[in-house]
Amino acid sequence: MQAFFTLLSKIEKQQFSPFYLLSGTESYYIDAVLAALISKLVDESSRDFDFTLFFGKEASSSEIIETAKRYPMMAEFNVVVVKEAQLLLPSALDELANYAAHPMNKSVLILCYMHKAFDKRKKLYKAVEKNGEILTVKPLYDNQIPQWVRDHAKALQLELTPTAVELISSYVGSNLTQLSNELKKLKLTVKVGELIDEESIERYVGISKAFNSFELQKAVGSGNFSLAFQIVKYLNLNPKSNPLVLTLSSLHSYFQKLLLLKGIENKGNAAASIGVSPYFIKEYEAAAKRFSMRQISQAMKHIFEADLKSKGISGASSSDTQILETLLIQLFTL
């Protein structure tokens, strides 16, 4: 997300704005921007005087505005943070819009509006657009996760093999905060310069290198029912480490990539187009040849139905074990 990195770059250069409106459905980016701002603007000596934290459920607009209008006592800026700002009343947001139209130049007000994008039609959005910074974020698509892991690992000076990247990506899914935490744990445990492979992932993260959702999708793609069944048995015996929702998400993403691959004319750029490492593209191409478009569509339908069953929305009540084993049989009898 270019807007995210552009904003971080401004903060790093100490190009601060008096008002930040951070919103969207991916909390990782909002938390990262907030942490960067606090790191640059707040130190321990001035925290008690020039830093105030509010929560939307408890705060009133008058309290927030009154605090934002104070001049800093010890630091260069008076910093005011409002977390869970989506819980503020609509009238409070309108009053904050009036403040945002004429903000204090020695205060920095940061609104963290979580779980949804802020409405661009609102007065507050338009006011901050003129006098502050707006960041609206959303989760990455499944095929963007491996590249995010590679980039984040590089920033942490970690070197992961392609298999290690895929293992973490399929194990954690699209939760960027959890992905970041797993990589930070690796940073603390591996030796400097150590190449992190599937054995390292098993040792330090706890993901079995042989029995995981990534290996399951490979077994399904290659038509190896015996191996796929062994992996499913292992996943069902270890549900806490292998939640069904993540297994289903991984399988859905896998067939989605196969579907994309079937429609690509320029195979030279296939790996980048479907969001996988070139290291694995031959496996995906072989699987794409095994399945017709109809079979892939049917597989995605079965996975979707399994997801509904797991949430108690559709069909008779079934255990996670039954759901996954039934799905496996369906995938091998397309």
C-alpha positions as CSV (number, residue, x, y, z in Angstrom):
1,M,0.0,0.0,0.0
2,Q,1.8,3.1,-1.3
3,A,-0.2,5.6,0.8
4,F,0.9,3.8,4.0
5,F,4.6,3.9,3.1
6,T,4.3,7.5,1.9
7,L,2.8,8.5,5.2
8,L,5.5,6.6,7.2
9,S,8.1,8.4,5.1
10,K,6.6,11.8,6.0
11,I,6.6,10.9,9.7
12,E,10.2,9.7,9.5
13,K,11.2,13.1,8.0
14,Q,9.2,14.8,10.8
15,Q,6.7,16.3,8.4
16,F,3.8,16.3,10.8
17,S,0.2,17.3,10.3
18,P,-2.2,18.7,13.0
19,F,-4.8,16.0,12.3
20,Y,-4.6,12.4,11.3
21,L,-7.7,10.4,10.3
22,L,-6.8,6.7,10.2
23,S,-9.5,4.3,9.2
24,G,-10.2,0.9,7.6
25,T,-10.5,-2.8,8.1
26,E,-6.8,-3.7,8.5
27,S,-5.7,-2.7,12.0
28,Y,-2.0,-3.4,11.3
29,Y,-1.5,-0.3,9.2
30,I,-3.4,1.9,11.6
31,D,-1.4,0.6,14.6
32,A,1.9,1.0,12.7
33,V,1.2,4.7,11.8
34,L,0.1,5.4,15.4
35,A,3.3,3.8,16.8
36,A,5.5,5.8,14.4
37,L,3.8,9.1,15.3
38,I,4.1,8.4,19.1
39,S,7.7,7.3,18.7
40,K,8.6,10.6,17.0
41,L,6.4,13.0,19.0
42,V,6.3,11.6,22.5
43,D,9.1,10.9,25.0
44,E,8.9,9.8,28.6
45,S,9.8,13.2,30.0
46,S,6.8,14.9,28.4
47,R,4.3,12.0,28.3
48,D,2.5,13.1,31.5
49,F,2.1,16.7,30.2
50,D,1.8,16.6,26.5
51,F,0.2,13.2,25.6
52,T,-3.5,12.3,26.1
53,L,-5.2,9.0,25.2
54,F,-9.0,8.9,24.7
55,F,-11.3,6.0,23.8
56,G,-14.3,6.7,21.6
57,K,-16.8,4.9,23.8
58,E,-16.0,7.1,26.8
59,A,-14.9,10.4,25.4
60,S,-16.9,13.4,24.4
61,S,-16.0,15.7,21.5
62,S,-15.8,18.7,23.9
63,E,-13.1,16.8,26.0
64,I,-11.1,15.9,22.9
65,I,-11.3,19.4,21.4
66,E,-10.5,21.1,24.7
67,T,-7.4,18.9,25.1
68,A,-6.3,19.5,21.5
69,K,-6.5,23.2,22.0
70,R,-3.9,23.2,24.8
71,Y,-0.4,24.4,24.1
72,P,2.4,21.9,24.8
73,M,4.2,22.4,28.1
74,M,7.4,20.5,27.6
75,A,7.4,18.9,24.1
76,E,7.2,20.5,20.7
77,F,3.7,19.2,20.2
78,N,0.7,18.4,22.3
79,V,-0.4,14.9,21.1
80,V,-4.0,13.7,21.4
81,V,-5.0,10.1,20.4
82,V,-8.5,8.8,20.1
83,K,-8.7,5.0,19.8
84,E,-11.9,3.2,18.7
85,A,-13.1,6.5,17.2
86,Q,-15.9,4.6,15.4
87,L,-17.7,4.6,18.7
88,L,-18.0,8.4,18.8
89,L,-21.5,9.8,18.3
90,P,-22.2,11.3,14.8
91,S,-22.7,14.7,16.4
92,A,-19.2,14.4,18.0
93,L,-17.7,13.7,14.6
94,D,-19.3,16.9,13.3
95,E,-17.9,18.9,16.1
96,L,-14.5,17.5,15.5
97,A,-14.9,18.5,11.8
98,N,-15.3,22.1,13.0
99,Y,-12.0,21.8,14.9
100,A,-10.3,20.1,11.9
101,A,-11.2,23.1,9.8
102,H,-9.0,25.3,12.0
103,P,-6.7,22.9,14.0
104,M,-4.0,24.1,16.4
105,N,-0.6,24.1,14.8
106,K,1.1,22.9,18.0
107,S,-1.2,20.0,18.5
108,V,-1.4,16.6,16.7
109,L,-4.8,14.9,16.9
110,I,-4.9,11.3,15.8
111,L,-8.2,9.6,15.2
112,C,-8.1,5.8,14.9
113,Y,-11.4,4.8,13.3
114,M,-11.3,0.9,13.3
115,H,-13.1,-1.9,11.4
116,K,-14.5,0.1,8.5
117,A,-13.5,2.9,6.2
118,F,-14.5,6.5,7.2
119,D,-17.3,7.9,5.0
120,K,-15.8,10.3,2.5
121,R,-19.0,12.3,2.4
122,K,-18.7,13.4,6.0
123,K,-17.7,16.9,7.1
124,L,-14.8,15.5,9.1
125,Y,-13.3,13.7,6.1
126,K,-13.4,16.8,3.9
127,A,-11.9,19.0,6.7
128,V,-9.0,16.6,7.4
129,E,-8.5,16.2,3.7
130,K,-7.7,20.0,3.5
131,N,-5.8,20.4,6.8
132,G,-4.4,17.0,7.7
133,E,-3.6,13.4,6.6
134,I,-6.0,10.7,5.8
135,L,-5.2,7.0,5.5
136,T,-7.8,4.4,4.6
137,V,-6.7,0.8,4.7
138,K,-8.1,-2.6,3.8
139,P,-6.8,-6.2,4.2
140,L,-4.5,-7.6,1.5
141,Y,-5.8,-10.2,-0.9
142,D,-4.6,-13.7,-0.3
143,N,-2.3,-13.7,-3.2
144,Q,-0.5,-10.6,-1.8
145,I,0.3,-12.2,1.5
146,P,3.5,-14.1,0.5
147,Q,5.0,-10.9,-1.0
148,W,4.1,-9.0,2.2
149,V,5.9,-11.7,4.2
150,R,9.0,-11.5,2.0
151,D,9.1,-7.7,2.2
152,H,8.6,-7.6,6.0
153,A,11.2,-10.3,6.5
154,K,13.7,-8.3,4.4
155,A,13.0,-5.2,6.5
156,L,13.8,-7.2,9.6
157,Q,16.9,-8.6,7.9
158,L,15.6,-12.1,7.9
159,E,16.2,-14.5,5.0
160,L,13.4,-17.0,4.4
161,T,13.3,-19.8,1.8
162,P,10.3,-19.8,-0.5
163,T,8.8,-22.8,1.4
164,A,9.2,-21.0,4.7
165,V,7.3,-18.0,3.3
166,E,4.5,-20.2,2.1
167,L,4.3,-22.0,5.4
168,I,3.9,-18.9,7.4
169,S,1.5,-17.3,4.9
170,S,-0.8,-20.3,4.8
171,Y,-0.6,-21.0,8.6
172,V,-1.4,-17.4,9.7
173,G,-3.5,-16.2,6.8
174,S,-4.2,-12.5,6.2
175,N,-3.8,-11.3,9.8
176,L,-0.9,-8.9,9.3
177,T,-0.4,-8.2,13.0
178,Q,0.0,-11.9,13.7
179,L,2.3,-12.3,10.7
180,S,4.4,-9.4,11.9
181,N,4.6,-10.9,15.4
182,E,5.7,-14.3,14.1
183,L,8.5,-12.7,12.0
184,K,9.6,-10.6,15.1
185,K,9.8,-13.9,17.1
186,L,12.0,-15.4,14.4
187,K,14.2,-12.3,14.6
188,L,14.7,-12.8,18.3
189,T,15.4,-16.6,18.0
190,V,17.4,-17.2,14.9
191,K,21.1,-16.5,14.5
192,V,22.2,-13.5,12.5
193,G,22.5,-14.5,8.8
194,E,20.8,-17.8,9.4
195,L,18.7,-19.0,6.4
196,I,15.2,-19.8,7.7
197,D,13.8,-22.9,6.1
198,E,10.8,-25.2,6.8
199,E,12.8,-26.9,9.7
200,S,13.4,-23.5,11.3
201,I,9.6,-22.8,11.0
202,E,8.8,-26.0,12.6
203,R,11.3,-25.4,15.5
204,Y,10.6,-21.8,16.2
205,V,7.0,-21.2,15.0
206,G,5.5,-24.6,15.7
207,I,4.2,-25.4,12.2
208,S,4.8,-29.0,11.2
209,K,6.9,-29.0,8.0
210,A,5.1,-32.2,6.8
211,F,1.5,-31.7,8.0
212,N,0.1,-28.3,7.4
213,S,-2.4,-26.6,5.1
214,F,0.3,-25.7,2.6
215,E,1.3,-29.4,2.2
216,L,-2.4,-30.3,2.1
217,Q,-3.1,-28.1,-0.9
218,K,0.0,-29.6,-2.7
219,A,-1.3,-33.1,-2.0
220,V,-4.7,-32.2,-3.4
221,G,-3.2,-30.5,-6.4
222,S,-1.0,-33.5,-7.2
223,G,-3.8,-36.0,-6.7
224,N,-2.1,-37.8,-3.7
225,F,-5.1,-38.9,-1.7
226,S,-3.1,-41.0,0.8
227,L,-0.9,-38.1,1.8
228,A,-3.8,-35.6,1.8
229,F,-5.7,-37.9,4.2
230,Q,-2.7,-38.2,6.5
231,I,-2.4,-34.4,6.7
232,V,-6.2,-34.0,7.3
233,K,-5.9,-36.5,10.2
234,Y,-3.1,-34.5,11.7
235,L,-4.9,-31.2,11.3
236,N,-8.0,-32.6,12.9
237,L,-5.9,-34.0,15.8
238,N,-4.3,-30.5,16.4
239,P,-7.2,-28.1,15.9
240,K,-5.8,-25.3,18.1
241,S,-2.7,-25.1,16.0
242,N,-4.6,-25.6,12.8
243,P,-8.0,-23.9,12.9
244,L,-10.5,-25.1,10.3
245,V,-11.2,-21.6,9.1
246,L,-7.5,-21.1,8.1
247,T,-7.4,-24.5,6.4
248,L,-10.4,-23.7,4.3
249,S,-9.1,-20.2,3.5
250,S,-5.9,-21.7,2.3
251,L,-7.6,-24.2,0.1
252,H,-9.9,-21.6,-1.3
253,S,-7.0,-19.3,-2.1
254,Y,-5.2,-22.3,-3.7
255,F,-8.0,-23.1,-6.1
256,Q,-8.5,-19.4,-6.8
257,K,-4.9,-19.2,-7.9
258,L,-5.4,-22.2,-10.2
259,L,-8.5,-20.5,-11.7
260,L,-6.4,-17.4,-12.4
261,L,-3.6,-19.5,-13.9
262,K,-6.0,-21.2,-16.3
263,G,-6.9,-17.8,-17.7
264,I,-3.4,-16.4,-18.1
265,E,-2.2,-16.3,-21.7
266,N,1.3,-15.0,-21.0
267,K,2.8,-17.8,-18.8
268,G,6.1,-16.0,-18.5
269,N,4.7,-13.8,-15.9
270,A,2.4,-16.4,-14.3
271,A,4.0,-16.5,-10.9
272,A,3.7,-12.8,-10.3
273,S,0.1,-12.7,-11.7
274,I,-1.2,-15.3,-9.2
275,G,1.0,-14.1,-6.3
276,V,3.3,-17.1,-5.8
277,S,7.1,-17.5,-5.8
278,P,8.5,-18.7,-9.2
279,Y,10.0,-21.5,-7.1
280,F,6.5,-23.1,-6.9
281,I,5.0,-22.2,-10.3
282,K,5.6,-25.6,-11.9
283,E,3.6,-27.2,-9.1
284,Y,0.7,-24.9,-9.7
285,E,0.9,-25.4,-13.5
286,A,0.8,-29.2,-13.1
287,A,-2.2,-28.9,-10.8
288,A,-3.9,-26.5,-13.2
289,K,-3.6,-29.1,-15.9
290,R,-5.1,-31.8,-13.7
291,F,-8.3,-29.8,-13.1
292,S,-10.8,-28.3,-15.6
293,M,-12.3,-24.9,-15.1
294,R,-15.6,-26.7,-14.1
295,Q,-13.7,-28.8,-11.5
296,I,-12.0,-25.8,-10.0
297,S,-15.3,-23.9,-9.7
298,Q,-16.9,-27.0,-8.1
299,A,-14.0,-27.3,-5.7
300,M,-14.4,-23.6,-4.6
301,K,-18.2,-24.2,-4.2
302,H,-17.5,-27.2,-1.9
303,I,-15.0,-25.2,0.2
304,F,-17.5,-22.4,0.5
305,E,-20.2,-24.8,1.6
306,A,-17.8,-26.3,4.2
307,D,-17.1,-22.8,5.5
308,L,-20.9,-22.2,6.0
309,K,-21.2,-25.6,7.8
310,S,-18.3,-24.8,10.1
311,K,-20.1,-21.6,11.1
312,G,-23.5,-23.4,11.6
313,I,-25.1,-21.4,8.8
314,S,-25.9,-24.3,6.4
315,G,-26.6,-28.0,6.6
316,A,-26.9,-30.4,9.5
317,S,-24.6,-29.8,12.5
318,S,-21.2,-31.4,11.9
319,S,-17.9,-31.4,13.7
320,D,-14.9,-29.8,12.2
321,T,-13.4,-33.2,11.7
322,Q,-16.4,-34.4,9.7
323,I,-16.5,-31.2,7.6
324,L,-12.8,-31.4,6.6
325,E,-12.9,-35.2,5.9
326,T,-16.1,-34.8,3.8
327,L,-14.5,-31.9,1.9
328,L,-11.4,-34.0,1.2
329,I,-13.5,-36.7,-0.4
330,Q,-15.4,-34.1,-2.5
331,L,-12.1,-32.6,-3.8
332,F,-10.9,-36.0,-4.9
333,T,-14.2,-36.9,-6.6
334,L,-14.7,-33.8,-8.7
